[in-house]
Amino acid sequence: MANHKSAEKRIRQTKVKTERNRYYKTRIKNIVRDIREAVANKDVAKAQEALKIANKELHKYVSKGILKKNTAARKVSRLNASVKKIAQSA
């Protein structure tokens, strides 16, 4: 248990930040999963719509400082490649 006021404050701040980070981490996983499921089912329209949402959301998280710019770009690029692959084969 914390013995100093500053340590108690750090504990409170850490709890808030942990919950916030958990929310964003889960949100990112769900966004990516939606696209991968659509690709697996070869549903081009749904995959393209989910990709639009993913691009917007991931880059919004970059501006908030949750993701690094290159990380978001890499994720979007890979997802885009998978969507293009099923779009060409369809």
C-alpha positions in Angstrom: 0.0 0.0 0.0 1.2 3.5 -0.8 2.5 5.6 2.0 2.8 8.9 0.2 0.1 11.2 -1.3 2.0 11.2 -4.6 2.1 7.4 -4.7 -1.6 7.2 -4.0 -2.2 9.6 -6.9 0.0 7.6 -9.2 -2.1 4.4 -8.4 -5.3 6.3 -9.3 -3.8 7.6 -12.5 -2.5 4.2 -13.5 -5.9 2.6 -13.0 -7.6 5.1 -15.2 -4.9 4.8 -17.9 -5.0 1.0 -17.8 -8.8 1.0 -18.4 -8.5 3.5 -21.2 -5.7 1.5 -22.9 -7.6 -1.7 -22.5 -10.6 -0.1 -24.2 -8.5 1.0 -27.2 -6.6 -2.2 -27.5 -9.9 -4.2 -27.6 -11.4 -1.7 -30.1 -8.4 -2.1 -32.4 -8.7 -5.9 -32.2 -12.4 -5.8 -33.0 -11.9 -3.5 -36.0 -9.2 -5.8 -37.4 -11.3 -9.0 -36.7 -14.3 -7.6 -38.5 -12.3 -7.2 -41.7 -10.6 -10.6 -41.4 -14.0 -12.3 -40.9 -15.4 -10.5 -44.0 -12.3 -11.6 -46.0 -12.6 -15.2 -44.8 -16.2 -15.2 -45.9 -15.2 -13.5 -49.2 -17.8 -10.7 -48.5 -16.2 -7.9 -50.6 -18.7 -5.2 -49.8 -18.6 -5.8 -46.0 -14.8 -6.0 -46.1 -14.5 -2.7 -48.0 -16.9 -1.0 -45.6 -15.1 -2.3 -42.5 -11.8 -1.2 -44.1 -13.1 2.4 -44.4 -14.0 2.4 -40.7 -10.6 0.8 -39.8 -8.7 3.4 -41.7 -10.6 6.3 -40.0 -10.4 4.8 -36.5 -6.8 3.7 -36.6 -5.6 7.1 -37.8 -7.8 8.8 -35.2 -5.9 6.8 -32.6 -2.7 8.0 -34.1 -3.7 11.6 -33.5 -4.7 10.8 -29.9 -1.3 9.2 -29.4 -2.6 5.7 -28.8 -0.9 4.2 -31.8 2.3 5.2 -33.6 1.8 6.5 -37.2 3.8 3.6 -38.8 1.9 1.0 -36.8 -1.5 2.3 -38.0 -0.2 2.6 -41.6 1.2 -1.0 -41.5 -2.1 -2.4 -40.1 -4.2 -0.6 -42.7 -1.9 -1.5 -45.5 -2.0 -5.2 -44.7 -5.8 -5.2 -44.3 -6.1 -3.3 -47.6 -4.0 -5.9 -49.3 -6.2 -8.7 -48.0 -9.4 -6.9 -49.1 -7.9 -6.2 -52.6 -7.0 -9.9 -52.9 -10.6 -11.1 -52.5 -11.9 -8.2 -54.6 -9.8 -9.3 -57.5 -10.7 -12.9 -57.2 -14.4 -12.2 -57.0 
